[in-house]
Amino acid sequence: MAESSGSVDGVEATVVSDAAVSALAEGRRRGRTRPSHGTRNQLPQQRAFHQPRLRLAPIAVVSDDELESIHDASLRILAEIGMNFLDDESRSMLAAAGATVEGERVRFDPEMVVERIRTCPSSFRLHSRNPKRTLTIGGNHLAFGSVGSPPNFVGLDGVRRPGTRDAYRDLLKLCQSFEIIHFIGGYPVEPIDLHASIRHLGAAHDVLVYTDKGLHSYSLGRQKNRDLLEMARIARQVDDARLDEEPSVFTVVNSSSPLRLDTPMLQGMIEFALRNQPIIMTPFTLAGAMAPITLAGAVAQQNAEALAGMVFTQVVRPGAPVVYGGFTSNVDMQSGAPAFGTPEYARTAWLGGQLARRYAVPYRSSNVNAANSLDAQAAYESVFSLWGAVMGGVNFLMHGAGWMEGGLQASAAKLVLDADLLAMVAAMLDPIVVDDDTLAFDAIREVGPGGHFFGVEHTQSRFRTEFYRPLISDWRNYETWEEAGRPDAVSKATALARRYLEIYEPPAMDDAVREELDDFVARRTAEGGVPTDF
């Protein structure tokens, strides 16, 4: 029997010859250990970069009448209570568009809301410096992003410490290594050793150099957004007019729930909407804390805040791309701590998707959990979050890989585990092909009653590619697993992270483009970046 088998720090990577399949199965049943010779440099195979499609019907968690009740309640909130806009220019623009402004409070006539959101596009393309990484946002397309914004990092040694630029770069390398991660969803960890005045410059530079995937900008004032737009333009080597035609950098705007948008966010929204760049409008509504404790009330408030932000983008520039963001979860009513990956989170994710489809705009959700360590809680809460997001019809999945501790921690090992989960989701969404070949009548006739299918040509020609082969799961029998040192999911994910970092190579970038990008960052850094409160 010819077989090669190797491992990467205990992570099994096996290639089996055609003649070995049936004997391998028999040996597994008898508890035989597989030979351990072969190269140690193999890593699990990945699918090529692609966007999964949700070909299933998204879950409708409420009836059409109930959905309209939530919509009507949201319009009533905006008309009778209103929302605070803390930026003078933004209030002036809304007043000119027909909103009622009294001090910081802005109230919206329901007809104005309905009319303005008609110009929100139902889909758009998010361009990357590598055209092969360009994404479709909307319809039944899914795009998965990295974790974004945690202040702390858990590296390969398992120690939790504040984020640094080295940790940030390691996470970017891992994001680039996994084809199922489609875009960089912010700073995978805050590089706090970069001063806040220039952090956006160094961080965006690293994204563009260490990856060739979608770029994010924090919407914290005008100048940061302008800097990121210029860096995206340089990286893509296009002019301003083309950048305005081809969205190339996105921002996420979290309203300060309940019912408030602050000045830096609004200024950033103006800059991005004027330049036709995507704004992911996402209220941060925790039921029982910043929103009513009932899910219907919390989502009605989420919807009101999202609609207000969407209206504002269309006032700035009709047709500017915008995504409906849902991020409603609950809190632990004993401690006040946010809870994620809960039944409530899944249900509000489904409901948010229903509302986004009602308004015919793309939908953002997240893969989140509240676990403090990479354990069973982290896994099952992430699966619940993914179930809610995917079956809610998510188009744009934030925090897809690496999020821990309610967003206070990024984990290298969790990023690997999440990459496996995301790839499993993509495989789950593959269409089941039904034709003469896949119905396998001839193979069934060849085997007949009481036989097995290991050796038939129909199996032999497909066994390497027919099933999803996980990165983490260990399918060896107990004795073989025990002889291998009893590796668990955390140790295997950590070992894989270490190996991917060892073999990482940066994506190609033309020397002239790199020089222009370096020069821009150096100049803006010398100018002091942006003012801060520090």
C-alpha positions in Angstrom: 0.0 0.0 0.0 1.5 3.3 -1.1 0.7 6.2 1.2 2.3 9.4 2.3 1.4 11.0 5.6 2.9 14.0 7.4 2.0 16.5 10.0 2.5 20.2 10.7 3.2 20.3 14.5 0.7 17.6 15.1 -1.8 18.7 12.4 -2.5 15.8 10.1 -1.9 16.3 6.4 -2.4 13.1 4.4 -2.4 12.2 0.7 -3.6 8.7 -0.1 -2.9 6.8 -3.3 -5.8 5.4 -5.3 -4.9 1.8 -4.4 -4.8 2.5 -0.7 -8.3 3.7 -0.1 -10.0 0.4 0.8 -7.1 -0.8 2.9 -6.9 2.5 4.7 -10.6 2.2 5.6 -10.0 -1.3 6.9 -7.0 -0.3 8.9 -8.9 2.6 10.5 -11.6 0.1 11.6 -9.0 -2.1 13.2 -7.2 0.7 14.9 -4.0 0.6 12.9 -1.7 3.6 13.0 -1.1 5.3 9.7 2.5 5.5 8.5 4.2 8.8 9.4 6.7 9.2 6.6 6.5 12.0 4.1 7.0 15.7 4.0 6.3 17.9 7.0 5.8 20.9 4.8 2.3 20.1 3.6 -0.6 22.3 4.8 -4.3 21.6 4.4 -5.6 22.5 0.9 -7.8 25.5 0.5 -10.4 26.4 -2.1 -9.5 29.2 -4.4 -10.6 32.7 -3.4 -14.3 33.0 -4.2 -17.6 34.4 -2.8 -20.1 31.9 -1.5 -23.7 32.3 -2.6 -26.8 31.9 -0.4 -28.9 29.8 -2.7 -31.3 28.9 0.2 -34.2 31.0 1.3 -33.2 33.2 4.2 -35.1 32.7 7.4 -38.2 34.9 7.9 -38.5 35.1 11.6 -41.6 37.3 11.6 -44.6 37.6 9.3 -45.0 40.3 6.7 -47.5 42.1 8.9 -45.2 42.0 11.9 -42.3 43.3 9.8 -44.5 46.2 8.7 -45.3 46.9 12.3 -41.6 47.2 13.1 -41.1 49.4 10.0 -43.9 51.7 11.1 -42.6 51.8 14.7 -39.2 52.9 13.4 -40.8 55.7 11.3 -42.7 56.8 14.3 -39.5 57.0 16.4 -37.9 59.1 13.7 -40.9 61.4 13.3 -41.9 61.9 17.0 -38.7 61.3 19.0 -36.1 62.0 16.4 -32.3 61.4 16.5 -29.5 63.7 17.7 -27.0 64.7 15.0 -24.1 66.4 16.7 -22.5 67.9 13.6 -23.7 71.4 12.5 -23.0 70.8 8.8 -24.9 67.5 8.8 -28.0 69.2 10.5 -27.9 71.9 7.9 -27.9 69.4 5.1 -30.8 67.5 6.6 -32.8 70.7 7.2 -32.3 71.7 3.6 -33.5 68.2 2.5 -36.8 68.6 4.5 -36.0 67.3 8.0 -37.1 69.2 11.1 -34.2 70.4 13.1 -34.4 71.8 16.7 -31.0 72.2 18.3 -29.2 68.8 17.9 -32.5 66.9 17.4 -33.5 66.0 13.9 -36.9 64.6 13.1 -37.8 62.9 9.8 -41.2 62.9 8.1 -42.0 59.3 7.2 -42.5 60.2 3.5 -39.0 61.7 3.4 -37.5 58.5 4.8 -39.2 56.3 2.3 -38.4 58.5 -0.6 -34.8 59.1 0.2 -33.9 55.4 0.7 -35.2 54.6 -2.7 -31.9 55.7 -4.2 -29.8 53.3 -2.1 -28.3 50.8 -4.5 -29.2 47.1 -4.0 -25.7 46.0 -4.7 -22.3 47.3 -5.6 -18.7 46.2 -6.3 -16.0 46.7 -3.7 -12.7 47.0 -5.5 -9.3 45.9 -4.3 -5.8 46.6 -5.5 -5.8 43.0 -6.8 -8.7 42.8 -9.2 -9.1 39.1 -8.5 -10.1 40.2 -4.9 -12.9 42.5 -6.0 -16.2 41.7 -4.3 -19.9 41.9 -5.1 -21.8 43.2 -2.1 -25.5 42.5 -2.3 -27.9 39.9 -3.8 -27.1 36.5 -2.6 -23.3 37.0 -2.5 -21.5 36.6 0.9 -18.3 38.3 1.8 -16.3 37.4 5.0 -14.1 39.8 6.8 -11.5 39.7 9.6 -12.0 40.7 13.2 -11.7 44.5 13.7 -10.8 46.8 16.5 -10.0 44.7 19.6 -7.5 46.4 21.9 -5.9 43.2 23.1 -4.2 40.3 21.3 -3.7 36.6 22.2 -0.7 35.3 20.2 0.8 31.8 19.7 2.0 31.7 23.3 -1.6 32.0 24.6 -0.9 35.2 26.5 -3.3 38.2 26.4 -1.5 41.5 26.0 -2.3 45.0 24.5 -2.2 45.1 20.7 1.1 46.1 18.9 2.0 46.7 15.3 3.9 43.4 15.2 0.7 41.6 16.4 -1.3 43.6 13.9 1.0 42.5 11.1 0.9 38.9 12.2 -2.9 38.9 12.0 -2.8 40.6 8.5 -0.4 37.8 7.4 -2.9 35.2 8.5 -5.8 37.1 6.9 -3.9 37.0 3.6 -3.1 33.3 4.0 -6.7 32.2 4.2 -8.6 32.4 0.9 -12.0 32.4 2.7 -11.3 35.8 4.3 -12.4 38.2 1.7 -11.6 41.6 3.2 -9.9 43.2 6.2 -12.6 44.4 8.6 -10.7 47.2 10.3 -7.6 46.8 12.5 -7.5 43.1 13.3 -6.0 44.4 16.6 -5.3 48.0 17.6 -1.6 48.7 17.0 -1.5 51.0 20.1 2.3 51.5 19.8 1.4 53.7 16.7 0.3 57.1 18.0 -3.4 57.8 17.3 -2.5 60.8 15.1 -0.7 58.6 12.6 -2.1 55.2 13.3 -4.5 55.2 10.4 -1.5 55.9 8.0 0.7 53.0 9.3 -2.2 50.6 9.7 -3.6 51.2 6.2 -0.1 51.0 4.7 0.3 47.6 6.3 -3.0 46.3 5.0 -2.1 47.4 1.5 1.4 45.9 1.7 0.8 42.7 3.6 -2.5 41.9 1.9 -4.2 42.5 -1.4 -7.8 42.3 0.1 -10.5 44.9 0.7 -9.6 48.0 2.7 -11.4 49.6 5.6 -11.3 53.1 7.0 -12.5 54.2 10.5 -14.9 57.1 10.0 -13.4 59.3 12.6 -13.3 62.7 11.0 -12.6 64.1 7.5 -8.9 63.9 7.2 -8.5 60.2 8.1 -11.0 59.3 5.4 -9.3 61.5 2.9 -5.9 59.9 3.7 -7.3 56.4 3.2 -9.0 57.4 -0.1 -5.7 58.6 -1.4 -3.9 55.5 -0.3 -6.5 53.3 -2.0 -6.1 55.4 -5.1 -2.3 55.0 -5.1 -2.5 51.3 -4.4 -4.9 50.8 -7.3 -3.1 53.3 -9.6 -6.3 55.0 -10.7 -7.3 58.7 -10.8 -9.8 60.3 -8.5 -12.6 60.1 -11.1 -12.2 56.4 -11.4 -12.0 55.9 -7.7 -15.3 57.8 -7.4 -16.8 55.4 -9.9 -15.4 52.2 -8.3 -15.8 51.9 -4.5 -12.5 50.9 -3.1 -12.5 51.5 0.6 -15.4 51.0 3.1 -16.2 52.4 6.5 -18.4 51.2 9.3 -20.5 53.8 11.2 -21.9 52.8 14.6 -24.5 55.2 15.8 -24.1 56.0 19.5 -27.2 54.2 20.6 -29.7 55.2 21.6 -30.5 57.6 18.8 -27.4 59.6 18.3 -24.7 60.2 15.6 -21.6 62.0 16.7 -19.5 64.6 14.9 -16.5 62.6 13.7 -18.7 59.8 12.4 -20.9 62.3 10.5 -17.9 64.1 9.0 -16.5 60.8 7.8 -19.9 59.8 6.3 -19.9 63.1 4.3 -16.5 62.4 2.9 -17.3 58.9 1.9 -20.7 59.5 0.5 -19.4 62.4 -1.5 -16.8 60.1 -3.0 -19.2 57.2 -3.6 -17.5 54.9 -1.1 -19.6 52.3 0.9 -20.9 53.2 4.4 -21.9 50.2 6.6 -24.5 51.9 8.8 -24.7 49.8 12.0 -26.4 50.8 15.2 -24.9 49.1 18.3 -28.1 48.2 20.1 -27.9 45.9 23.1 -31.3 44.9 24.4 -31.7 45.9 28.0 -28.9 48.4 27.9 -28.9 50.8 25.0 -32.2 49.6 23.6 -35.5 48.2 25.0 -35.2 44.7 26.5 -37.7 43.2 24.2 -36.4 42.1 20.8 -39.1 43.8 18.8 -38.4 47.1 20.6 -34.6 46.8 20.3 -34.9 46.0 16.5 -37.4 48.9 16.0 -34.8 51.2 17.5 -32.0 49.6 15.5 -34.0 50.1 12.4 -34.8 53.7 13.1 -31.1 54.5 13.6 -30.1 52.6 10.5 -32.8 54.3 8.4 -31.6 57.8 9.7 -28.1 57.0 8.6 -29.1 55.7 5.3 -31.2 58.8 4.6 -28.3 61.0 5.5 -26.0 59.2 3.0 -28.6 59.7 0.2 -29.0 63.4 1.2 -25.2 63.8 0.7 -25.2 61.9 -2.6 -28.1 60.0 -4.0 -27.1 56.6 -5.1 -24.1 56.4 -2.7 -23.5 52.7 -1.6 -24.8 51.9 1.8 -25.2 48.7 3.7 -27.9 48.0 6.4 -26.0 46.8 9.5 -27.6 44.8 12.3 -25.8 44.4 15.6 -28.5 43.9 18.1 -27.8 41.4 20.9 -28.6 41.2 24.6 -26.7 41.7 27.8 -26.2 39.7 31.0 -28.8 41.4 33.2 -26.8 40.4 36.3 -23.5 42.0 35.3 -24.5 44.3 32.3 -21.8 42.6 30.1 -22.7 42.2 26.4 -23.7 38.7 25.4 -23.1 37.3 21.8 -23.8 34.1 20.0 -27.1 33.8 21.9 -30.5 32.7 20.7 -31.5 36.4 20.9 -28.5 37.4 18.7 -29.5 34.8 16.1 -33.1 35.9 16.1 -32.3 39.6 15.7 -29.8 38.7 12.9 -32.6 37.0 11.0 -34.9 40.0 11.6 -32.3 42.5 10.5 -31.9 40.5 7.3 -35.6 40.7 6.7 -35.6 44.4 7.1 -32.6 44.8 4.8 -34.4 42.8 2.2 -37.5 44.9 2.6 -35.5 48.0 1.8 -33.6 46.2 -1.0 -30.1 47.0 0.4 -27.2 44.8 1.3 -27.1 43.4 4.8 -24.2 43.4 7.3 -24.0 41.0 10.3 -21.1 39.6 12.4 -19.5 36.4 13.7 -19.2 37.2 17.4 -18.8 35.6 20.8 -18.3 36.6 24.4 -15.8 33.8 25.4 -12.6 34.8 27.3 -10.6 31.8 26.1 -10.6 29.6 23.0 -12.9 26.9 24.3 -16.2 25.3 23.7 -18.1 28.5 24.5 -16.1 30.4 21.8 -16.9 27.7 19.2 -20.7 27.3 19.9 -21.3 31.0 20.2 -19.6 31.6 16.9 -21.6 28.8 15.3 -24.8 30.4 16.6 -23.7 33.8 15.3 -22.9 32.4 11.9 -26.2 30.6 11.8 -28.0 33.8 12.5 -25.9 35.9 10.1 -25.9 33.4 7.1 -29.5 32.4 7.3 -30.4 36.0 7.9 -29.1 36.6 4.4 -25.8 38.4 5.3 -23.9 40.0 2.4 -21.1 41.5 4.4 -19.9 39.6 7.5 -17.8 41.7 9.9 -15.6 40.1 12.5 -15.7 36.8 10.6 -12.4 35.5 11.9 -10.5 36.1 15.2 -13.1 37.9 17.4 -13.1 37.0 21.1 -14.2 38.3 24.5 -17.0 40.5 23.2 -14.6 42.3 20.9 -11.9 43.1 23.5 -9.5 40.4 22.2 -8.2 39.2 18.9 -6.9 35.7 18.8 -4.5 34.2 16.2 -5.7 30.7 16.9 -9.4 31.7 16.8 -8.7 33.3 13.4 -7.6 29.9 12.1 -10.6 28.1 13.7 -12.9 30.7 12.3 -11.4 30.4 8.8 -12.2 26.7 9.1 -15.8 27.5 10.1 -16.2 30.0 7.3 -14.9 27.5 4.8 -17.4 24.9 6.1 -20.2 27.5 5.7 -19.1 28.0 2.1 -19.0 24.3 1.4 -22.4 23.9 3.1 -23.8 26.4 0.7 -22.5 24.7 -2.4 -25.4 23.5 -4.6 -26.0 19.8 -4.7 -25.5 18.7 -8.3 -28.1 16.3 -9.5 -27.4 14.7 -12.9 -26.7 11.3 -14.5 -23.1 11.4 -13.3 -23.8 12.3 -9.7 -26.8 9.9 -9.4 -24.2 7.2 -9.9 -26.4 4.5 -11.2 -23.6 2.7 -12.9 -21.5 2.7 -9.7 -24.4 1.3 -7.7 -24.9 -1.4 -10.3 -21.1 -2.2 -10.2 -21.1 -2.6 -6.4 -24.4 -4.3 -6.0 -25.8 -5.6 -2.8 -23.5 -6.0 0.2 -20.3 -4.5 -1.4 -18.5 -1.2 -0.9 -17.7 1.9 -3.0 -14.1 2.5 -2.0 -12.5 0.9 -5.0 -14.9 1.8 -7.8 -13.8 4.4 -10.4 -16.7 6.7 -9.5 -15.2 7.1 -6.0 -11.5 6.9 -7.1 -11.9 9.8 -9.5 -13.5 12.1 -6.8 -12.3 11.2 -3.4 -9.7 14.0 -3.2 -12.2 16.8 -3.9 -15.8 15.5 -3.2 -15.9 16.3 0.5 -14.8 19.3 2.5 -11.5 18.5 4.3 -11.4 20.5 7.6 -8.4 22.4 8.8 -8.9 21.5 12.5 -11.1 18.4 12.9 -9.3 15.2 13.8 -10.9 12.1 12.4 -8.3 9.5 13.6 -9.4 6.8 15.9 -8.7 7.2 19.6 -5.6 5.1 19.7 -3.9 6.9 16.8 -4.9 10.3 18.2 -3.6 9.3 21.6 -0.2 8.2 20.1 0.0 11.5 18.3 0.0 13.4 21.7 -3.8 13.9 22.0 -3.8 17.2 20.0 -6.9 19.3 20.6 -8.5 22.0 18.5 -6.6 24.9 20.2 -3.2 23.3 19.8 -3.9 22.4 16.2 -5.1 25.9 15.3 -2.1 27.4 17.1 0.2 25.1 15.2 -1.4 26.0 11.9 -1.1 29.7 12.7 2.5 29.3 13.4 3.1 27.4 10.2 1.3 29.9 8.0 3.3 32.7 9.6 6.5 30.8 8.8 5.7 30.4 5.1 3.9 33.8 4.6 5.0 35.7 1.5 3.6 39.2 0.8 1.4 39.7 -2.3 3.1 41.3 -5.3 3.3 45.1 -5.5 5.0 47.1 -8.1 8.1 48.9 -6.8 7.0 52.2 -8.1 3.6 51.8 -6.4 5.2 50.8 -3.1 7.5 53.9 -3.3 4.6 56.2 -4.0 2.7 54.7 -1.1 5.7 54.9 1.3 6.3 58.6 0.3 2.7 59.5 1.0 2.7 57.9 4.4 6.1 59.5 5.2 4.8 63.0 4.2 1.6 62.8 6.1 3.4 61.4 9.1 5.8 64.3 9.0 2.9 66.7 8.8 1.6 65.2 12.1 -1.3 63.1 10.7 -4.5 64.2 12.3 -5.2 66.1 15.5 -6.1 64.0 18.6 -7.2 64.6 22.1 -4.0 63.0 23.4 
